[in-house]
Amino acid sequence: MIEGIGTREDKASDGVHVGKAWWRQLIAAPLAVVCLWLVLRGIDWHEVARVLANASVLFIMLAIVLNFAAALLKCTKVGILVAPVARVRYRDLFAAEMVSVLIDTALPFRLHEFVRAYIVGRSSALSVAFVLGAEYVVKVIEVFLLTVLLVGFCHLYNLPGWMVTAVGGVSSAAAVALLCLLAVIRWPTLVTWPQRLLGHFRGEGAVRLGRALTDVLDGVSRTAVRPARLGLVLLVTCGEWALLAGALWAAGMAVGLALTVPETLGILAANHVAFAAPMSISGAIGIYEAALMLASVSLFGIQRETALGLVLIARLVLVVVGVFGGLAGLRMAHVSFRDMTKESLKTRTWGTGEQGNKG
């Protein structure tokens, strides 16, 4: 472990570079359009209108409540991991989670991890890069759990060959991420390699990048070495996903679908795969709808128009929770949407402490 790294004492010299990533949007936007076209082609809109007109408002409200409850759990995971290094108030963790959802919903960029890390960093003694290291540990746990869920479906259902291949790809990615995590834990000296290597290059940018990457690895190393906390994060993730599954079940009941447990978990897995897709625009628009429709129609034989009603209500739930929760989060974080947007889209280095610090 490296003393001093990951705290505000070093905030004037490190940070995380966030590019505009326009090149990714050039791929993601057409992909979203293609996915939406595949979802909507051949749809009987009169039937969809009938399904939505008869939707139960009570179950929609239940879905919103359960989704919001899942966010209340989800925001604690980073706090659990960083607690031995620095205490972060629950209020700040919740604000970071909800503002990240709002930014991800409103802007055509996938910046939610950076938004969460920025808000947690500016409200605590931690740097943005260190918090990103903790975020990586959380992602590894989530991908591991998703892999278990997907492999289970491969054994329960006779999936098409391409789906089995996709599950194999996810499993391989999970294995690589887990190996990287174990390597940093087993050999702590790896933490300093980026700073040492990039320190040989001339220019302030290389030095700052080296410090930032070292800080990220330090965040991974210092938050992943406590098995009890990793187990607690896994338990919280299971609770979060149970609430999300309940929200999807309620969305199904809203359109008259009594989803079974396997069907609900299958749609939940599709939900997570969609948001994990690297080449997607904000809110995984297009990919999210296609993934849920594919699981509903191809795997479980749900009528397309009814499945689309379920997907639209699920999307409505996400938007409602994201917008209202995000506005509450902005107020709790004492930051305006305009300022947060500017911070999110900066192409220069992110500050590691409060807004406006040089960093």
Contacts in CASP RR format, 6 or more apart in sequence:
PFRMAT RR
TARGET T0000
AUTHOR 0000-0000-0000
METHOD contacts of the structure
MODEL  1
MIEGIGTREDKASDGVHVGKAWWRQLIAAPLAVVCLWLVLRGIDWHEVAR
VLANASVLFIMLAIVLNFAAALLKCTKVGILVAPVARVRYRDLFAAEMVS
VLIDTALPFRLHEFVRAYIVGRSSALSVAFVLGAEYVVKVIEVFLLTVLL
VGFCHLYNLPGWMVTAVGGVSSAAAVALLCLLAVIRWPTLVTWPQRLLGH
FRGEGAVRLGRALTDVLDGVSRTAVRPARLGLVLLVTCGEWALLAGALWA
AGMAVGLALTVPETLGILAANHVAFAAPMSISGAIGIYEAALMLASVSLF
GIQRETALGLVLIARLVLVVVGVFGGLAGLRMAHVSFRDMTKESLKTRTW
GTGEQGNKG
1 188 0 8 1.000
1 191 0 8 1.000
1 218 0 8 1.000
1 221 0 8 1.000
1 222 0 8 1.000
2 191 0 8 1.000
2 192 0 8 1.000
2 214 0 8 1.000
2 218 0 8 1.000
4 10 0 8 1.000
5 130 0 8 1.000
5 191 0 8 1.000
5 214 0 8 1.000
5 215 0 8 1.000
5 218 0 8 1.000
6 14 0 8 1.000
6 85 0 8 1.000
6 126 0 8 1.000
6 127 0 8 1.000
6 129 0 8 1.000
6 130 0 8 1.000
6 215 0 8 1.000
6 218 0 8 1.000
6 219 0 8 1.000
6 352 0 8 1.000
7 85 0 8 1.000
7 86 0 8 1.000
7 125 0 8 1.000
7 126 0 8 1.000
7 127 0 8 1.000
7 130 0 8 1.000
8 125 0 8 1.000
8 126 0 8 1.000
8 127 0 8 1.000
8 352 0 8 1.000
8 353 0 8 1.000
10 127 0 8 1.000
10 211 0 8 1.000
10 215 0 8 1.000
10 352 0 8 1.000
11 127 0 8 1.000
11 351 0 8 1.000
11 352 0 8 1.000
11 353 0 8 1.000
11 357 0 8 1.000
11 359 0 8 1.000
12 357 0 8 1.000
12 358 0 8 1.000
12 359 0 8 1.000
13 208 0 8 1.000
13 211 0 8 1.000
13 359 0 8 1.000
14 127 0 8 1.000
14 129 0 8 1.000
14 208 0 8 1.000
14 211 0 8 1.000
14 212 0 8 1.000
14 214 0 8 1.000
14 215 0 8 1.000
14 352 0 8 1.000
14 359 0 8 1.000
15 127 0 8 1.000
15 128 0 8 1.000
15 129 0 8 1.000
15 208 0 8 1.000
15 211 0 8 1.000
15 212 0 8 1.000
15 215 0 8 1.000
15 349 0 8 1.000
15 350 0 8 1.000
15 351 0 8 1.000
15 352 0 8 1.000
15 359 0 8 1.000
16 114 0 8 1.000
16 117 0 8 1.000
16 128 0 8 1.000
16 129 0 8 1.000
16 132 0 8 1.000
16 212 0 8 1.000
16 216 0 8 1.000
16 349 0 8 1.000
16 350 0 8 1.000
17 209 0 8 1.000
17 212 0 8 1.000
17 348 0 8 1.000
17 349 0 8 1.000
17 350 0 8 1.000
18 111 0 8 1.000
18 114 0 8 1.000
18 344 0 8 1.000
18 346 0 8 1.000
18 347 0 8 1.000
18 350 0 8 1.000
19 347 0 8 1.000
20 109 0 8 1.000
20 345 0 8 1.000
20 347 0 8 1.000
21 109 0 8 1.000
21 110 0 8 1.000
24 278 0 8 1.000
24 279 0 8 1.000
25 108 0 8 1.000
25 109 0 8 1.000
25 281 0 8 1.000
27 279 0 8 1.000
28 279 0 8 1.000
28 280 0 8 1.000
28 281 0 8 1.000
29 108 0 8 1.000
29 281 0 8 1.000
31 279 0 8 1.000
31 280 0 8 1.000
31 286 0 8 1.000
31 287 0 8 1.000
32 280 0 8 1.000
32 281 0 8 1.000
32 285 0 8 1.000
32 286 0 8 1.000
32 287 0 8 1.000
33 286 0 8 1.000
35 286 0 8 1.000
35 287 0 8 1.000
35 289 0 8 1.000
35 290 0 8 1.000
36 285 0 8 1.000
36 286 0 8 1.000
36 289 0 8 1.000
36 290 0 8 1.000
38 290 0 8 1.000
39 286 0 8 1.000
39 289 0 8 1.000
39 290 0 8 1.000
39 293 0 8 1.000
39 308 0 8 1.000
39 311 0 8 1.000
40 308 0 8 1.000
42 304 0 8 1.000
43 304 0 8 1.000
43 305 0 8 1.000
43 308 0 8 1.000
44 305 0 8 1.000
47 305 0 8 1.000
48 305 0 8 1.000
48 308 0 8 1.000
48 309 0 8 1.000
48 312 0 8 1.000
51 255 0 8 1.000
51 305 0 8 1.000
51 306 0 8 1.000
51 308 0 8 1.000
51 309 0 8 1.000
52 255 0 8 1.000
52 309 0 8 1.000
52 312 0 8 1.000
52 313 0 8 1.000
54 255 0 8 1.000
55 254 0 8 1.000
55 255 0 8 1.000
55 309 0 8 1.000
55 313 0 8 1.000
56 253 0 8 1.000
56 254 0 8 1.000
56 256 0 8 1.000
57 254 0 8 1.000
59 250 0 8 1.000
59 251 0 8 1.000
59 252 0 8 1.000
59 253 0 8 1.000
59 254 0 8 1.000
60 250 0 8 1.000
60 251 0 8 1.000
60 254 0 8 1.000
60 313 0 8 1.000
60 316 0 8 1.000
60 317 0 8 1.000
62 247 0 8 1.000
62 250 0 8 1.000
63 246 0 8 1.000
63 247 0 8 1.000
63 248 0 8 1.000
63 250 0 8 1.000
63 251 0 8 1.000
63 254 0 8 1.000
63 313 0 8 1.000
63 314 0 8 1.000
63 317 0 8 1.000
64 247 0 8 1.000
64 317 0 8 1.000
64 320 0 8 1.000
64 321 0 8 1.000
66 243 0 8 1.000
66 244 0 8 1.000
66 246 0 8 1.000
66 247 0 8 1.000
66 250 0 8 1.000
67 243 0 8 1.000
67 244 0 8 1.000
67 247 0 8 1.000
67 317 0 8 1.000
67 318 0 8 1.000
67 321 0 8 1.000
68 321 0 8 1.000
68 325 0 8 1.000
69 243 0 8 1.000
70 239 0 8 1.000
70 240 0 8 1.000
70 241 0 8 1.000
70 243 0 8 1.000
70 244 0 8 1.000
70 247 0 8 1.000
71 94 0 8 1.000
71 97 0 8 1.000
71 98 0 8 1.000
71 101 0 8 1.000
71 321 0 8 1.000
71 325 0 8 1.000
72 94 0 8 1.000
73 236 0 8 1.000
73 239 0 8 1.000
73 240 0 8 1.000
73 243 0 8 1.000
74 97 0 8 1.000
74 236 0 8 1.000
74 240 0 8 1.000
75 90 0 8 1.000
75 93 0 8 1.000
75 94 0 8 1.000
75 96 0 8 1.000
75 97 0 8 1.000
75 98 0 8 1.000
76 90 0 8 1.000
76 93 0 8 1.000
76 236 0 8 1.000
77 138 0 8 1.000
77 233 0 8 1.000
77 236 0 8 1.000
77 237 0 8 1.000
78 88 0 8 1.000
78 93 0 8 1.000
78 96 0 8 1.000
78 116 0 8 1.000
78 120 0 8 1.000
78 131 0 8 1.000
78 134 0 8 1.000
78 135 0 8 1.000
78 138 0 8 1.000
79 88 0 8 1.000
79 93 0 8 1.000
79 120 0 8 1.000
79 134 0 8 1.000
80 229 0 8 1.000
80 232 0 8 1.000
80 233 0 8 1.000
80 236 0 8 1.000
81 134 0 8 1.000
81 137 0 8 1.000
81 138 0 8 1.000
81 223 0 8 1.000
81 224 0 8 1.000
81 229 0 8 1.000
81 230 0 8 1.000
81 233 0 8 1.000
82 88 0 8 1.000
82 120 0 8 1.000
82 124 0 8 1.000
82 126 0 8 1.000
82 130 0 8 1.000
82 131 0 8 1.000
82 134 0 8 1.000
82 223 0 8 1.000
83 229 0 8 1.000
84 222 0 8 1.000
84 226 0 8 1.000
84 229 0 8 1.000
85 126 0 8 1.000
85 130 0 8 1.000
85 222 0 8 1.000
85 223 0 8 1.000
86 124 0 8 1.000
86 125 0 8 1.000
86 126 0 8 1.000
87 124 0 8 1.000
88 120 0 8 1.000
88 123 0 8 1.000
88 124 0 8 1.000
88 126 0 8 1.000
89 123 0 8 1.000
91 332 0 8 1.000
92 119 0 8 1.000
92 120 0 8 1.000
92 123 0 8 1.000
92 124 0 8 1.000
92 332 0 8 1.000
92 333 0 8 1.000
93 120 0 8 1.000
94 329 0 8 1.000
94 332 0 8 1.000
95 119 0 8 1.000
95 123 0 8 1.000
95 328 0 8 1.000
95 329 0 8 1.000
95 330 0 8 1.000
95 332 0 8 1.000
95 333 0 8 1.000
96 115 0 8 1.000
96 116 0 8 1.000
96 117 0 8 1.000
96 118 0 8 1.000
96 119 0 8 1.000
96 120 0 8 1.000
96 123 0 8 1.000
96 333 0 8 1.000
97 116 0 8 1.000
98 322 0 8 1.000
98 325 0 8 1.000
98 326 0 8 1.000
98 328 0 8 1.000
98 329 0 8 1.000
99 115 0 8 1.000
99 116 0 8 1.000
99 119 0 8 1.000
99 326 0 8 1.000
99 329 0 8 1.000
99 330 0 8 1.000
99 333 0 8 1.000
99 335 0 8 1.000
99 340 0 8 1.000
100 111 0 8 1.000
100 112 0 8 1.000
100 113 0 8 1.000
100 115 0 8 1.000
100 116 0 8 1.000
100 119 0 8 1.000
101 112 0 8 1.000
101 321 0 8 1.000
101 322 0 8 1.000
101 325 0 8 1.000
101 326 0 8 1.000
102 322 0 8 1.000
102 323 0 8 1.000
102 325 0 8 1.000
102 326 0 8 1.000
102 327 0 8 1.000
102 329 0 8 1.000
102 330 0 8 1.000
102 337 0 8 1.000
103 111 0 8 1.000
103 112 0 8 1.000
103 115 0 8 1.000
103 340 0 8 1.000
103 341 0 8 1.000
103 344 0 8 1.000
104 110 0 8 1.000
104 111 0 8 1.000
104 112 0 8 1.000
104 115 0 8 1.000
104 282 0 8 1.000
104 283 0 8 1.000
105 282 0 8 1.000
105 283 0 8 1.000
105 318 0 8 1.000
105 319 0 8 1.000
105 322 0 8 1.000
105 323 0 8 1.000
106 282 0 8 1.000
106 337 0 8 1.000
106 341 0 8 1.000
107 282 0 8 1.000
107 341 0 8 1.000
107 344 0 8 1.000
107 345 0 8 1.000
108 281 0 8 1.000
108 282 0 8 1.000
109 281 0 8 1.000
109 282 0 8 1.000
109 344 0 8 1.000
109 345 0 8 1.000
110 278 0 8 1.000
110 280 0 8 1.000
110 281 0 8 1.000
110 282 0 8 1.000
111 344 0 8 1.000
111 345 0 8 1.000
113 132 0 8 1.000
113 135 0 8 1.000
114 128 0 8 1.000
114 132 0 8 1.000
114 344 0 8 1.000
114 350 0 8 1.000
115 340 0 8 1.000
115 344 0 8 1.000
116 131 0 8 1.000
116 135 0 8 1.000
117 128 0 8 1.000
117 129 0 8 1.000
117 131 0 8 1.000
117 132 0 8 1.000
117 135 0 8 1.000
118 128 0 8 1.000
118 343 0 8 1.000
118 344 0 8 1.000
118 350 0 8 1.000
118 351 0 8 1.000
119 333 0 8 1.000
119 335 0 8 1.000
120 126 0 8 1.000
120 131 0 8 1.000
121 127 0 8 1.000
121 128 0 8 1.000
121 131 0 8 1.000
121 352 0 8 1.000
121 353 0 8 1.000
122 353 0 8 1.000
122 354 0 8 1.000
122 355 0 8 1.000
123 333 0 8 1.000
127 215 0 8 1.000
127 352 0 8 1.000
127 353 0 8 1.000
128 350 0 8 1.000
128 351 0 8 1.000
128 352 0 8 1.000
128 353 0 8 1.000
129 212 0 8 1.000
129 213 0 8 1.000
129 215 0 8 1.000
129 216 0 8 1.000
129 219 0 8 1.000
129 352 0 8 1.000
130 215 0 8 1.000
130 216 0 8 1.000
130 218 0 8 1.000
130 219 0 8 1.000
131 219 0 8 1.000
132 216 0 8 1.000
132 219 0 8 1.000
133 216 0 8 1.000
133 217 0 8 1.000
133 218 0 8 1.000
133 219 0 8 1.000
133 220 0 8 1.000
133 223 0 8 1.000
134 219 0 8 1.000
134 220 0 8 1.000
134 223 0 8 1.000
136 181 0 8 1.000
136 216 0 8 1.000
136 220 0 8 1.000
137 181 0 8 1.000
137 219 0 8 1.000
137 220 0 8 1.000
137 223 0 8 1.000
137 224 0 8 1.000
137 230 0 8 1.000
137 233 0 8 1.000
138 233 0 8 1.000
139 177 0 8 1.000
140 174 0 8 1.000
140 177 0 8 1.000
140 178 0 8 1.000
140 181 0 8 1.000
141 230 0 8 1.000
141 233 0 8 1.000
141 234 0 8 1.000
141 237 0 8 1.000
142 237 0 8 1.000
142 272 0 8 1.000
143 170 0 8 1.000
143 173 0 8 1.000
143 174 0 8 1.000
143 177 0 8 1.000
143 276 0 8 1.000
144 174 0 8 1.000
144 178 0 8 1.000
145 234 0 8 1.000
145 237 0 8 1.000
145 238 0 8 1.000
145 241 0 8 1.000
146 170 0 8 1.000
146 174 0 8 1.000
146 269 0 8 1.000
146 272 0 8 1.000
146 273 0 8 1.000
146 276 0 8 1.000
147 170 0 8 1.000
147 171 0 8 1.000
147 174 0 8 1.000
149 265 0 8 1.000
149 266 0 8 1.000
149 268 0 8 1.000
149 269 0 8 1.000
150 167 0 8 1.000
150 170 0 8 1.000
150 171 0 8 1.000
150 269 0 8 1.000
150 273 0 8 1.000
151 167 0 8 1.000
151 171 0 8 1.000
153 159 0 8 1.000
153 167 0 8 1.000
153 262 0 8 1.000
153 265 0 8 1.000
153 266 0 8 1.000
153 269 0 8 1.000
154 164 0 8 1.000
154 167 0 8 1.000
156 262 0 8 1.000
157 299 0 8 1.000
159 167 0 8 1.000
159 299 0 8 1.000
160 298 0 8 1.000
170 273 0 8 1.000
181 220 0 8 1.000
181 224 0 8 1.000
183 190 0 8 1.000
184 190 0 8 1.000
184 191 0 8 1.000
184 217 0 8 1.000
184 220 0 8 1.000
184 221 0 8 1.000
184 224 0 8 1.000
185 221 0 8 1.000
185 224 0 8 1.000
185 225 0 8 1.000
188 221 0 8 1.000
190 217 0 8 1.000
191 214 0 8 1.000
191 217 0 8 1.000
191 218 0 8 1.000
191 221 0 8 1.000
192 214 0 8 1.000
193 214 0 8 1.000
193 217 0 8 1.000
194 209 0 8 1.000
194 210 0 8 1.000
194 213 0 8 1.000
194 214 0 8 1.000
194 217 0 8 1.000
195 210 0 8 1.000
195 211 0 8 1.000
195 213 0 8 1.000
195 214 0 8 1.000
197 210 0 8 1.000
198 206 0 8 1.000
198 207 0 8 1.000
198 209 0 8 1.000
198 210 0 8 1.000
198 213 0 8 1.000
199 206 0 8 1.000
199 207 0 8 1.000
199 210 0 8 1.000
201 207 0 8 1.000
208 349 0 8 1.000
212 349 0 8 1.000
215 352 0 8 1.000
223 229 0 8 1.000
224 230 0 8 1.000
241 268 0 8 1.000
244 268 0 8 1.000
244 271 0 8 1.000
245 264 0 8 1.000
245 265 0 8 1.000
245 268 0 8 1.000
246 264 0 8 1.000
247 314 0 8 1.000
247 317 0 8 1.000
248 259 0 8 1.000
248 264 0 8 1.000
248 267 0 8 1.000
248 268 0 8 1.000
248 271 0 8 1.000
248 314 0 8 1.000
249 259 0 8 1.000
249 264 0 8 1.000
251 310 0 8 1.000
251 313 0 8 1.000
251 314 0 8 1.000
251 317 0 8 1.000
252 258 0 8 1.000
252 259 0 8 1.000
252 310 0 8 1.000
252 313 0 8 1.000
253 259 0 8 1.000
254 310 0 8 1.000
254 313 0 8 1.000
255 306 0 8 1.000
255 309 0 8 1.000
255 310 0 8 1.000
255 313 0 8 1.000
256 306 0 8 1.000
257 302 0 8 1.000
257 306 0 8 1.000
257 310 0 8 1.000
259 267 0 8 1.000
263 300 0 8 1.000
266 295 0 8 1.000
266 299 0 8 1.000
267 292 0 8 1.000
267 295 0 8 1.000
267 296 0 8 1.000
269 295 0 8 1.000
270 291 0 8 1.000
270 292 0 8 1.000
270 294 0 8 1.000
270 295 0 8 1.000
271 288 0 8 1.000
271 291 0 8 1.000
271 292 0 8 1.000
271 314 0 8 1.000
273 291 0 8 1.000
274 280 0 8 1.000
274 284 0 8 1.000
274 287 0 8 1.000
274 288 0 8 1.000
274 290 0 8 1.000
274 291 0 8 1.000
274 292 0 8 1.000
275 283 0 8 1.000
275 284 0 8 1.000
275 288 0 8 1.000
277 284 0 8 1.000
277 287 0 8 1.000
280 286 0 8 1.000
280 287 0 8 1.000
280 288 0 8 1.000
283 318 0 8 1.000
288 311 0 8 1.000
288 315 0 8 1.000
289 311 0 8 1.000
289 315 0 8 1.000
292 307 0 8 1.000
292 310 0 8 1.000
292 311 0 8 1.000
292 314 0 8 1.000
293 304 0 8 1.000
293 307 0 8 1.000
293 308 0 8 1.000
293 311 0 8 1.000
296 302 0 8 1.000
296 307 0 8 1.000
296 310 0 8 1.000
296 311 0 8 1.000
297 303 0 8 1.000
297 304 0 8 1.000
297 307 0 8 1.000
302 310 0 8 1.000
327 337 0 8 1.000
330 336 0 8 1.000
330 337 0 8 1.000
330 340 0 8 1.000
333 340 0 8 1.000
335 355 0 8 1.000
339 355 0 8 1.000
343 350 0 8 1.000
343 355 0 8 1.000
349 359 0 8 1.000
350 359 0 8 1.000
351 357 0 8 1.000
351 358 0 8 1.000
351 359 0 8 1.000
352 359 0 8 1.000
END
